[in-house]
Amino acid sequence: MNIWILMIIIMGLSLLVQSMLQRRFNKYSQVGLPNGMTGADVARKMLQDHGIYDVQVVSTRGMLTDHFNPQTKTVALSEGVYASRSVAAAAVAAHECGHAVQHARGYAALRMRSALVPVVNFASNIVQWVLLAGVLCINTFPGLIWLGIALFATTTLFSFVTLPVEINASSRAIGWLTQTGITDNKTRPMAIDALKWAAYTYVIAALGSLATLLYYIGIARRD
């Protein structure tokens, strides 16, 4: 019962954070940068300032679909970021380039997350079926649910390893935006606020994954 209450609270917090993030992004998307740079301009300059010349900045469809892909060596910026001259666009673009800098510098947490990707991809494809079978056959094959729990635990670990990666990328972004003067005393707090709410989404996701893991452990131990 306590786990169910925790999961409901986390679900409520997730909806709140998503709503606040959307509102912040919409609000700061209306505030222009002092120098009028676009998100793409910001991304290219940050990469160049860090001596990264083999990563391309490209546009991708969707909203808040921004990401760095180390395999294709691209920083993909959503349509609302790529051509926008807003504070929100600058913050998002710099954050994604923060991941490119992490990759170039061999940031330890990013290396760990990258190493987990193949395992997590495999686990994600089968974990729901293993857990379902484990719950249905808990009396016949009790080990099956523990196998599902082990698979799910890898995704929970991935969620928590992601936290320092995202926080560090935001820290690099804010530091660079401040150092270069792309954000000033008025716009810097806005960029910080936007990235703060984006970070909260990863915190909530990690807590939600942990709560779900504890739920399945509780089922297995009640048997």
Protein Blocks (a to p, Z undefined) as FASTA:
>chain_A
ZZmmmmmmmmmmmmmmmmmmmmmmmmmmmpccfklpafklmmmmmmmmnopakbccddde
dehiaccdfklopacddfklmmpccfklmmmmmmmmmmmmmmmnopaklmmmmmmmmmmm
mmmmmmmmmmmmmmmmmmmmmmlmmmmmmmmmmmmmmmmmmmmmmmmmmmmmmmmmmmno
macfklmmmmmmmmmmmmmmmmmmmmmmmmmmmmmmmmmmmZZ
